């Protein structure tokens, strides 16, 4: 299985601008993009995306060869699909150990 972690991490916050300001002022990130519901802040090694919404644990990105096959296998292994929006595309999975990741191919 040749899966890999991406450099993108997503969080949700009720006030993305306040969250972005924290990461800029406290950790030295730079705002690199703003849309109506999401702010991008990039550092040297990761890209952090802050989406408007209720607080959600950090979402890592995992690249797999086949998203549908991975979803099926992960659910059979005790994972929970917590958000599935193929049109975006995104599929958030919470594994039995609490880690949340977006499956991408």
Backbone as XML, in Angstrom:
<?xml version="1.0"?>
<chain id="A" units="angstrom">
  <residue number="1" name="UNK">
    <atom name="N" x="0.855" y="-1.178" z="0.000"/>
    <atom name="CA" x="0.000" y="0.000" z="0.000"/>
    <atom name="C" x="0.900" y="1.240" z="0.000"/>
  </residue>
  <residue number="2" name="UNK">
    <atom name="N" x="0.796" y="2.066" z="-1.013"/>
    <atom name="CA" x="1.675" y="3.229" z="-1.153"/>
    <atom name="C" x="0.924" y="4.511" z="-0.821"/>
  </residue>
  <residue number="3" name="UNK">
    <atom name="N" x="0.511" y="4.656" z="0.417"/>
    <atom name="CA" x="-0.184" y="5.859" z="0.842"/>
    <atom name="C" x="0.829" y="6.855" z="1.400"/>
  </residue>
  <residue number="4" name="UNK">
    <atom name="N" x="0.438" y="8.122" z="1.443"/>
    <atom name="CA" x="1.341" y="9.125" z="2.000"/>
    <atom name="C" x="0.536" y="10.251" z="2.636"/>
  </residue>
  <residue number="5" name="UNK">
    <atom name="N" x="1.162" y="10.912" z="3.608"/>
    <atom name="CA" x="0.561" y="12.094" z="4.199"/>
    <atom name="C" x="0.890" y="13.283" z="3.309"/>
  </residue>
  <residue number="6" name="UNK">
    <atom name="N" x="-0.068" y="14.174" z="3.156"/>
    <atom name="CA" x="0.163" y="15.399" z="2.409"/>
    <atom name="C" x="0.669" y="16.491" z="3.338"/>
  </residue>
  <residue number="7" name="UNK">
    <atom name="N" x="0.913" y="17.653" z="2.788"/>
    <atom name="CA" x="1.389" y="18.787" z="3.578"/>
    <atom name="C" x="0.234" y="19.667" z="4.048"/>
  </residue>
  <residue number="8" name="UNK">
    <atom name="N" x="-1.007" y="19.294" z="3.717"/>
    <atom name="CA" x="-2.168" y="20.106" z="4.065"/>
    <atom name="C" x="-2.816" y="19.605" z="5.351"/>
  </residue>
  <residue number="9" name="UNK">
    <atom name="N" x="-3.148" y="20.563" z="6.219"/>
    <atom name="CA" x="-3.897" y="20.281" z="7.441"/>
    <atom name="C" x="-5.060" y="21.264" z="7.475"/>
  </residue>
  <residue number="10" name="UNK">
    <atom name="N" x="-6.246" y="20.785" z="7.822"/>
    <atom name="CA" x="-7.427" y="21.642" z="7.892"/>
    <atom name="C" x="-7.979" y="21.616" z="9.309"/>
  </residue>
  <residue number="11" name="UNK">
    <atom name="N" x="-8.385" y="22.788" z="9.776"/>
    <atom name="CA" x="-9.154" y="22.875" z="11.020"/>
    <atom name="C" x="-10.402" y="23.687" z="10.716"/>
  </residue>
  <residue number="12" name="UNK">
    <atom name="N" x="-11.384" y="23.568" z="11.565"/>
    <atom name="CA" x="-12.564" y="24.424" z="11.489"/>
    <atom name="C" x="-12.584" y="25.300" z="12.722"/>
  </residue>
  <residue number="13" name="UNK">
    <atom name="N" x="-13.035" y="26.531" z="12.545"/>
    <atom name="CA" x="-13.139" y="27.476" z="13.657"/>
    <atom name="C" x="-14.341" y="28.372" z="13.397"/>
  </residue>
  <residue number="14" name="UNK">
    <atom name="N" x="-15.050" y="28.764" z="14.461"/>
    <atom name="CA" x="-16.190" y="29.673" z="14.276"/>
    <atom name="C" x="-15.779" y="31.013" z="13.654"/>
  </residue>
  <residue number="15" name="UNK">
    <atom name="N" x="-14.547" y="31.463" z="13.945"/>
    <atom name="CA" x="-14.046" y="32.728" z="13.419"/>
    <atom name="C" x="-12.685" y="32.477" z="12.757"/>
  </residue>
  <residue number="16" name="UNK">
    <atom name="N" x="-12.680" y="32.113" z="11.467"/>
    <atom name="CA" x="-11.411" y="31.805" z="10.797"/>
    <atom name="C" x="-10.402" y="32.957" z="10.822"/>
  </residue>
  <residue number="17" name="UNK">
    <atom name="N" x="-10.875" y="34.210" z="10.767"/>
    <atom name="CA" x="-9.940" y="35.351" z="10.784"/>
    <atom name="C" x="-9.203" y="35.433" z="12.118"/>
  </residue>
  <residue number="18" name="UNK">
    <atom name="N" x="-9.904" y="35.198" z="13.217"/>
    <atom name="CA" x="-9.247" y="35.224" z="14.529"/>
    <atom name="C" x="-8.258" y="34.064" z="14.650"/>
  </residue>
  <residue number="19" name="UNK">
    <atom name="N" x="-8.654" y="32.904" z="14.155"/>
    <atom name="CA" x="-7.744" y="31.748" z="14.202"/>
    <atom name="C" x="-6.508" y="32.018" z="13.355"/>
  </residue>
  <residue number="20" name="UNK">
    <atom name="N" x="-6.702" y="32.558" z="12.160"/>
    <atom name="CA" x="-5.565" y="32.859" z="11.290"/>
    <atom name="C" x="-4.633" y="33.872" z="11.942"/>
  </residue>
  <residue number="21" name="UNK">
    <atom name="N" x="-5.203" y="34.885" z="12.571"/>
    <atom name="CA" x="-4.381" y="35.891" z="13.250"/>
    <atom name="C" x="-3.520" y="35.257" z="14.332"/>
  </residue>
  <residue number="22" name="UNK">
    <atom name="N" x="-4.069" y="34.290" z="15.049"/>
    <atom name="CA" x="-3.297" y="33.588" z="16.075"/>
    <atom name="C" x="-2.093" y="32.897" z="15.445"/>
  </residue>
  <residue number="23" name="UNK">
    <atom name="N" x="-2.320" y="32.153" z="14.374"/>
    <atom name="CA" x="-1.226" y="31.406" z="13.746"/>
    <atom name="C" x="-0.200" y="32.328" z="13.094"/>
  </residue>
  <residue number="24" name="UNK">
    <atom name="N" x="-0.629" y="33.479" z="12.604"/>
    <atom name="CA" x="0.299" y="34.452" z="12.039"/>
    <atom name="C" x="1.122" y="35.093" z="13.159"/>
  </residue>
  <residue number="25" name="UNK">
    <atom name="N" x="0.441" y="35.580" z="14.180"/>
    <atom name="CA" x="1.127" y="36.318" z="15.248"/>
    <atom name="C" x="1.946" y="35.443" z="16.181"/>
  </residue>
  <residue number="26" name="UNK">
    <atom name="N" x="1.477" y="34.246" z="16.447"/>
    <atom name="CA" x="2.158" y="33.403" z="17.430"/>
    <atom name="C" x="3.131" y="32.402" z="16.824"/>
  </residue>
  <residue number="27" name="UNK">
    <atom name="N" x="2.877" y="31.972" z="15.575"/>
    <atom name="CA" x="3.703" y="30.910" z="14.996"/>
    <atom name="C" x="4.392" y="31.307" z="13.694"/>
  </residue>
  <residue number="28" name="UNK">
    <atom name="N" x="4.181" y="32.537" z="13.250"/>
    <atom name="CA" x="4.910" y="33.031" z="12.094"/>
    <atom name="C" x="4.407" y="32.575" z="10.734"/>
  </residue>
  <residue number="29" name="UNK">
    <atom name="N" x="3.181" y="32.062" z="10.666"/>
    <atom name="CA" x="2.615" y="31.718" z="9.367"/>
    <atom name="C" x="2.306" y="32.994" z="8.602"/>
  </residue>
  <residue number="30" name="UNK">
    <atom name="N" x="2.035" y="32.856" z="7.312"/>
    <atom name="CA" x="1.597" y="33.975" z="6.487"/>
    <atom name="C" x="0.255" y="33.625" z="5.855"/>
  </residue>
  <residue number="31" name="UNK">
    <atom name="N" x="-0.666" y="34.588" z="5.835"/>
    <atom name="CA" x="-1.934" y="34.368" z="5.139"/>
    <atom name="C" x="-1.627" y="34.357" z="3.643"/>
  </residue>
  <residue number="32" name="UNK">
    <atom name="N" x="-2.036" y="33.280" z="2.983"/>
    <atom name="CA" x="-1.741" y="33.135" z="1.555"/>
    <atom name="C" x="-3.002" y="33.068" z="0.701"/>
  </residue>
  <residue number="33" name="UNK">
    <atom name="N" x="-4.163" y="33.053" z="1.340"/>
    <atom name="CA" x="-5.403" y="33.037" z="0.578"/>
    <atom name="C" x="-6.598" y="33.247" z="1.480"/>
  </residue>
  <residue number="34" name="UNK">
    <atom name="N" x="-7.589" y="33.947" z="0.964"/>
    <atom name="CA" x="-8.833" y="34.156" z="1.702"/>
    <atom name="C" x="-10.007" y="33.970" z="0.763"/>
  </residue>
  <residue number="35" name="UNK">
    <atom name="N" x="-10.930" y="33.101" z="1.179"/>
    <atom name="CA" x="-12.201" y="32.933" z="0.494"/>
    <atom name="C" x="-13.274" y="33.236" z="1.531"/>
  </residue>
  <residue number="36" name="UNK">
    <atom name="N" x="-14.520" y="33.219" z="1.145"/>
    <atom name="CA" x="-15.579" y="33.602" z="2.076"/>
    <atom name="C" x="-15.655" y="32.681" z="3.289"/>
  </residue>
  <residue number="37" name="UNK">
    <atom name="N" x="-15.346" y="31.411" z="3.136"/>
    <atom name="CA" x="-15.483" y="30.458" z="4.241"/>
    <atom name="C" x="-14.162" y="29.826" z="4.667"/>
  </residue>
  <residue number="38" name="UNK">
    <atom name="N" x="-13.023" y="30.238" z="4.057"/>
    <atom name="CA" x="-11.764" y="29.581" z="4.377"/>
    <atom name="C" x="-10.590" y="30.540" z="4.205"/>
  </residue>
  <residue number="39" name="UNK">
    <atom name="N" x="-9.620" y="30.408" z="5.111"/>
    <atom name="CA" x="-8.379" y="31.175" z="5.033"/>
    <atom name="C" x="-7.230" y="30.181" z="4.975"/>
  </residue>
  <residue number="40" name="UNK">
    <atom name="N" x="-6.264" y="30.450" z="4.108"/>
    <atom name="CA" x="-5.081" y="29.610" z="3.988"/>
    <atom name="C" x="-3.910" y="30.321" z="4.650"/>
  </residue>
  <residue number="41" name="UNK">
    <atom name="N" x="-3.175" y="29.603" z="5.468"/>
    <atom name="CA" x="-1.935" y="30.119" z="6.045"/>
    <atom name="C" x="-0.862" y="29.065" z="5.804"/>
  </residue>
  <residue number="42" name="UNK">
    <atom name="N" x="0.215" y="29.478" z="5.172"/>
    <atom name="CA" x="1.255" y="28.532" z="4.805"/>
    <atom name="C" x="2.520" y="28.798" z="5.613"/>
  </residue>
  <residue number="43" name="UNK">
    <atom name="N" x="3.161" y="27.714" z="5.979"/>
    <atom name="CA" x="4.467" y="27.774" z="6.610"/>
    <atom name="C" x="5.474" y="27.093" z="5.705"/>
  </residue>
  <residue number="44" name="UNK">
    <atom name="N" x="6.673" y="26.902" z="6.197"/>
    <atom name="CA" x="7.719" y="26.279" z="5.388"/>
    <atom name="C" x="7.411" y="24.821" z="5.058"/>
  </residue>
  <residue number="45" name="UNK">
    <atom name="N" x="6.762" y="24.103" z="5.983"/>
    <atom name="CA" x="6.580" y="22.663" z="5.800"/>
    <atom name="C" x="5.136" y="22.195" z="5.725"/>
  </residue>
  <residue number="46" name="UNK">
    <atom name="N" x="4.184" y="23.040" z="6.125"/>
    <atom name="CA" x="2.778" y="22.644" z="6.060"/>
    <atom name="C" x="1.930" y="23.793" z="5.548"/>
  </residue>
  <residue number="47" name="UNK">
    <atom name="N" x="0.768" y="23.435" z="5.039"/>
    <atom name="CA" x="-0.245" y="24.393" z="4.620"/>
    <atom name="C" x="-1.444" y="24.176" z="5.533"/>
  </residue>
  <residue number="48" name="UNK">
    <atom name="N" x="-1.832" y="25.214" z="6.250"/>
    <atom name="CA" x="-2.953" y="25.129" z="7.177"/>
    <atom name="C" x="-4.137" y="25.854" z="6.567"/>
  </residue>
  <residue number="49" name="UNK">
    <atom name="N" x="-5.258" y="25.167" z="6.504"/>
    <atom name="CA" x="-6.495" y="25.746" z="5.993"/>
    <atom name="C" x="-7.472" y="25.845" z="7.151"/>
  </residue>
  <residue number="50" name="UNK">
    <atom name="N" x="-8.052" y="27.024" z="7.333"/>
    <atom name="CA" x="-8.976" y="27.270" z="8.440"/>
    <atom name="C" x="-10.338" y="27.555" z="7.815"/>
  </residue>
  <residue number="51" name="UNK">
    <atom name="N" x="-11.251" y="26.626" z="8.044"/>
    <atom name="CA" x="-12.590" y="26.708" z="7.463"/>
    <atom name="C" x="-13.581" y="27.166" z="8.517"/>
  </residue>
  <residue number="52" name="UNK">
    <atom name="N" x="-14.530" y="28.003" z="8.130"/>
    <atom name="CA" x="-15.573" y="28.436" z="9.060"/>
    <atom name="C" x="-16.455" y="27.245" z="9.407"/>
  </residue>
  <residue number="53" name="UNK">
    <atom name="N" x="-16.656" y="27.024" z="10.705"/>
    <atom name="CA" x="-17.503" y="25.939" z="11.159"/>
    <atom name="C" x="-17.226" y="25.633" z="12.613"/>
  </residue>
  <residue number="54" name="UNK">
    <atom name="N" x="-17.993" y="24.708" z="13.167"/>
    <atom name="CA" x="-17.762" y="24.330" z="14.563"/>
    <atom name="C" x="-16.381" y="23.695" z="14.702"/>
  </residue>
  <residue number="55" name="UNK">
    <atom name="N" x="-15.769" y="23.898" z="15.856"/>
    <atom name="CA" x="-14.425" y="23.366" z="16.088"/>
    <atom name="C" x="-14.376" y="21.880" z="15.760"/>
  </residue>
  <residue number="56" name="UNK">
    <atom name="N" x="-13.378" y="21.522" z="15.002"/>
    <atom name="CA" x="-13.156" y="20.141" z="14.590"/>
    <atom name="C" x="-11.669" y="19.888" z="14.776"/>
  </residue>
  <residue number="57" name="UNK">
    <atom name="N" x="-11.325" y="18.720" z="15.273"/>
    <atom name="CA" x="-9.910" y="18.388" z="15.436"/>
    <atom name="C" x="-9.196" y="18.548" z="14.106"/>
  </residue>
  <residue number="58" name="UNK">
    <atom name="N" x="-7.900" y="18.690" z="14.157"/>
    <atom name="CA" x="-7.118" y="18.844" z="12.931"/>
    <atom name="C" x="-7.395" y="17.692" z="11.975"/>
  </residue>
  <residue number="59" name="UNK">
    <atom name="N" x="-7.503" y="18.020" z="10.704"/>
    <atom name="CA" x="-7.741" y="17.023" z="9.659"/>
    <atom name="C" x="-6.477" y="16.945" z="8.815"/>
  </residue>
  <residue number="60" name="UNK">
    <atom name="N" x="-5.824" y="15.788" z="8.845"/>
    <atom name="CA" x="-4.649" y="15.560" z="8.013"/>
    <atom name="C" x="-5.099" y="15.079" z="6.646"/>
  </residue>
  <residue number="61" name="UNK">
    <atom name="N" x="-4.216" y="15.131" z="5.684"/>
    <atom name="CA" x="-4.544" y="14.646" z="4.353"/>
    <atom name="C" x="-3.755" y="13.368" z="4.085"/>
  </residue>
  <residue number="62" name="UNK">
    <atom name="N" x="-4.456" y="12.334" z="3.639"/>
    <atom name="CA" x="-3.817" y="11.068" z="3.298"/>
    <atom name="C" x="-4.154" y="10.747" z="1.850"/>
  </residue>
  <residue number="63" name="UNK">
    <atom name="N" x="-3.128" y="10.559" z="1.042"/>
    <atom name="CA" x="-3.294" y="10.224" z="-0.366"/>
    <atom name="C" x="-3.288" y="8.708" z="-0.520"/>
  </residue>
  <residue number="64" name="UNK">
    <atom name="N" x="-4.327" y="8.191" z="-1.163"/>
    <atom name="CA" x="-4.471" y="6.753" z="-1.389"/>
    <atom name="C" x="-4.706" y="6.515" z="-2.886"/>
  </residue>
  <residue number="65" name="UNK">
    <atom name="N" x="-4.426" y="5.312" z="-3.371"/>
    <atom name="CA" x="-4.646" y="5.049" z="-4.796"/>
    <atom name="C" x="-6.116" y="5.091" z="-5.211"/>
  </residue>
  <residue number="66" name="UNK">
    <atom name="N" x="-7.027" y="4.678" z="-4.310"/>
    <atom name="CA" x="-8.450" y="4.570" z="-4.652"/>
    <atom name="C" x="-9.276" y="4.973" z="-3.430"/>
  </residue>
  <residue number="67" name="UNK">
    <atom name="N" x="-9.881" y="6.153" z="-3.479"/>
    <atom name="CA" x="-10.623" y="6.680" z="-2.327"/>
    <atom name="C" x="-11.795" y="5.769" z="-1.960"/>
  </residue>
  <residue number="68" name="UNK">
    <atom name="N" x="-12.576" y="5.332" z="-2.939"/>
    <atom name="CA" x="-13.747" y="4.499" z="-2.637"/>
    <atom name="C" x="-13.338" y="3.179" z="-1.986"/>
  </residue>
  <residue number="69" name="UNK">
    <atom name="N" x="-12.286" y="2.561" z="-2.468"/>
    <atom name="CA" x="-11.816" y="1.306" z="-1.890"/>
    <atom name="C" x="-11.305" y="1.538" z="-0.473"/>
  </residue>
  <residue number="70" name="UNK">
    <atom name="N" x="-10.588" y="2.627" z="-0.266"/>
    <atom name="CA" x="-10.075" y="2.948" z="1.071"/>
    <atom name="C" x="-11.225" y="3.207" z="2.042"/>
  </residue>
  <residue number="71" name="UNK">
    <atom name="N" x="-12.250" y="3.943" z="1.606"/>
    <atom name="CA" x="-13.409" y="4.195" z="2.471"/>
    <atom name="C" x="-14.055" y="2.883" z="2.899"/>
  </residue>
  <residue number="72" name="UNK">
    <atom name="N" x="-14.281" y="1.988" z="1.942"/>
    <atom name="CA" x="-14.915" y="0.712" z="2.243"/>
    <atom name="C" x="-14.084" y="-0.083" z="3.270"/>
  </residue>
  <residue number="73" name="UNK">
    <atom name="N" x="-12.800" y="-0.172" z="3.013"/>
    <atom name="CA" x="-11.912" y="-0.946" z="3.886"/>
    <atom name="C" x="-11.818" y="-0.320" z="5.278"/>
  </residue>
  <residue number="74" name="UNK">
    <atom name="N" x="-11.734" y="1.001" z="5.346"/>
    <atom name="CA" x="-11.609" y="1.681" z="6.633"/>
    <atom name="C" x="-12.882" y="1.543" z="7.472"/>
  </residue>
  <residue number="75" name="UNK">
    <atom name="N" x="-14.039" y="1.690" z="6.839"/>
    <atom name="CA" x="-15.301" y="1.523" z="7.569"/>
    <atom name="C" x="-15.406" y="0.094" z="8.116"/>
  </residue>
  <residue number="76" name="UNK">
    <atom name="N" x="-15.019" y="-0.880" z="7.312"/>
    <atom name="CA" x="-15.035" y="-2.277" z="7.777"/>
    <atom name="C" x="-14.073" y="-2.500" z="8.947"/>
  </residue>
  <residue number="77" name="UNK">
    <atom name="N" x="-13.080" y="-1.627" z="9.059"/>
    <atom name="CA" x="-12.088" y="-1.756" z="10.134"/>
    <atom name="C" x="-12.411" y="-0.881" z="11.337"/>
  </residue>
  <residue number="78" name="UNK">
    <atom name="N" x="-13.618" y="-0.309" z="11.381"/>
    <atom name="CA" x="-14.040" y="0.453" z="12.555"/>
    <atom name="C" x="-13.947" y="1.955" z="12.434"/>
  </residue>
  <residue number="79" name="UNK">
    <atom name="N" x="-13.631" y="2.468" z="11.257"/>
    <atom name="CA" x="-13.579" y="3.922" z="11.063"/>
    <atom name="C" x="-14.980" y="4.471" z="10.800"/>
  </residue>
  <residue number="80" name="UNK">
    <atom name="N" x="-15.117" y="5.769" z="11.016"/>
    <atom name="CA" x="-16.391" y="6.452" z="10.788"/>
    <atom name="C" x="-16.188" y="7.553" z="9.759"/>
  </residue>
  <residue number="81" name="UNK">
    <atom name="N" x="-17.042" y="7.594" z="8.741"/>
    <atom name="CA" x="-17.025" y="8.690" z="7.776"/>
    <atom name="C" x="-17.771" y="9.846" z="8.438"/>
  </residue>
  <residue number="82" name="UNK">
    <atom name="N" x="-17.082" y="10.968" z="8.688"/>
    <atom name="CA" x="-17.747" y="12.076" z="9.376"/>
    <atom name="C" x="-18.145" y="13.204" z="8.427"/>
  </residue>
  <residue number="83" name="UNK">
    <atom name="N" x="-17.582" y="13.224" z="7.220"/>
    <atom name="CA" x="-17.995" y="14.189" z="6.201"/>
    <atom name="C" x="-17.607" y="13.605" z="4.860"/>
  </residue>
  <residue number="84" name="UNK">
    <atom name="N" x="-18.562" y="13.527" z="3.946"/>
    <atom name="CA" x="-18.281" y="12.997" z="2.617"/>
    <atom name="C" x="-18.911" y="13.937" z="1.600"/>
  </residue>
  <residue number="85" name="UNK">
    <atom name="N" x="-18.089" y="14.696" z="0.918"/>
    <atom name="CA" x="-18.545" y="15.671" z="-0.067"/>
    <atom name="C" x="-17.740" y="15.464" z="-1.354"/>
  </residue>
  <residue number="86" name="UNK">
    <atom name="N" x="-18.145" y="14.483" z="-2.169"/>
    <atom name="CA" x="-17.381" y="14.174" z="-3.380"/>
    <atom name="C" x="-17.234" y="15.355" z="-4.336"/>
  </residue>
  <residue number="87" name="UNK">
    <atom name="N" x="-18.187" y="16.277" z="-4.343"/>
    <atom name="CA" x="-18.119" y="17.409" z="-5.260"/>
    <atom name="C" x="-17.036" y="18.409" z="-4.868"/>
  </residue>
  <residue number="88" name="UNK">
    <atom name="N" x="-16.555" y="18.366" z="-3.605"/>
    <atom name="CA" x="-15.565" y="19.357" z="-3.151"/>
    <atom name="C" x="-14.167" y="19.091" z="-3.677"/>
  </residue>
  <residue number="89" name="UNK">
    <atom name="N" x="-13.541" y="17.982" z="-3.720"/>
    <atom name="CA" x="-13.834" y="16.678" z="-3.115"/>
    <atom name="C" x="-13.181" y="16.559" z="-1.743"/>
  </residue>
  <residue number="90" name="UNK">
    <atom name="N" x="-13.896" y="15.912" z="-0.850"/>
    <atom name="CA" x="-13.325" y="15.587" z="0.457"/>
    <atom name="C" x="-14.100" y="14.463" z="1.100"/>
  </residue>
  <residue number="91" name="UNK">
    <atom name="N" x="-13.384" y="13.683" z="1.874"/>
    <atom name="CA" x="-13.964" y="12.589" z="2.633"/>
    <atom name="C" x="-13.204" y="12.494" z="3.938"/>
  </residue>
  <residue number="92" name="UNK">
    <atom name="N" x="-13.826" y="12.968" z="5.028"/>
    <atom name="CA" x="-13.192" y="12.958" z="6.342"/>
    <atom name="C" x="-13.522" y="11.646" z="7.038"/>
  </residue>
  <residue number="93" name="UNK">
    <atom name="N" x="-12.486" y="11.007" z="7.542"/>
    <atom name="CA" x="-12.606" y="9.726" z="8.230"/>
    <atom name="C" x="-12.034" y="9.897" z="9.632"/>
  </residue>
  <residue number="94" name="UNK">
    <atom name="N" x="-12.751" y="9.394" z="10.637"/>
    <atom name="CA" x="-12.214" y="9.338" z="12.004"/>
    <atom name="C" x="-11.899" y="7.878" z="12.282"/>
  </residue>
  <residue number="95" name="UNK">
    <atom name="N" x="-10.640" y="7.602" z="12.601"/>
    <atom name="CA" x="-10.268" y="6.215" z="12.852"/>
    <atom name="C" x="-10.538" y="5.845" z="14.309"/>
  </residue>
  <residue number="96" name="UNK">
    <atom name="N" x="-10.417" y="4.574" z="14.675"/>
    <atom name="CA" x="-10.736" y="4.150" z="16.040"/>
    <atom name="C" x="-9.852" y="4.789" z="17.109"/>
  </residue>
  <residue number="97" name="UNK">
    <atom name="N" x="-8.777" y="5.449" z="16.698"/>
    <atom name="CA" x="-7.849" y="6.058" z="17.648"/>
    <atom name="C" x="-8.018" y="7.576" z="17.738"/>
  </residue>
  <residue number="98" name="UNK">
    <atom name="N" x="-9.033" y="8.121" z="17.019"/>
    <atom name="CA" x="-9.370" y="9.533" z="17.098"/>
    <atom name="C" x="-8.751" y="10.415" z="16.031"/>
  </residue>
  <residue number="99" name="UNK">
    <atom name="N" x="-7.861" y="9.882" z="15.196"/>
    <atom name="CA" x="-7.238" y="10.680" z="14.158"/>
    <atom name="C" x="-8.249" y="10.907" z="13.026"/>
  </residue>
  <residue number="100" name="UNK">
    <atom name="N" x="-8.316" y="12.153" z="12.541"/>
    <atom name="CA" x="-9.204" y="12.492" z="11.444"/>
    <atom name="C" x="-8.345" y="12.826" z="10.235"/>
  </residue>
  <residue number="101" name="UNK">
    <atom name="N" x="-8.703" y="12.268" z="9.094"/>
    <atom name="CA" x="-7.972" y="12.563" z="7.880"/>
    <atom name="C" x="-8.909" y="12.614" z="6.691"/>
  </residue>
  <residue number="102" name="UNK">
    <atom name="N" x="-8.481" y="13.389" z="5.707"/>
    <atom name="CA" x="-9.184" y="13.516" z="4.446"/>
    <atom name="C" x="-8.522" y="12.582" z="3.455"/>
  </residue>
  <residue number="103" name="UNK">
    <atom name="N" x="-9.314" y="11.700" z="2.874"/>
    <atom name="CA" x="-8.777" y="10.794" z="1.861"/>
    <atom name="C" x="-8.771" y="11.500" z="0.521"/>
  </residue>
  <residue number="104" name="UNK">
    <atom name="N" x="-7.657" y="11.424" z="-0.167"/>
    <atom name="CA" x="-7.539" y="12.012" z="-1.493"/>
    <atom name="C" x="-6.733" y="11.061" z="-2.363"/>
  </residue>
  <residue number="105" name="UNK">
    <atom name="N" x="-6.852" y="11.225" z="-3.673"/>
    <atom name="CA" x="-6.062" y="10.363" z="-4.560"/>
    <atom name="C" x="-5.229" y="11.204" z="-5.504"/>
  </residue>
</chain>
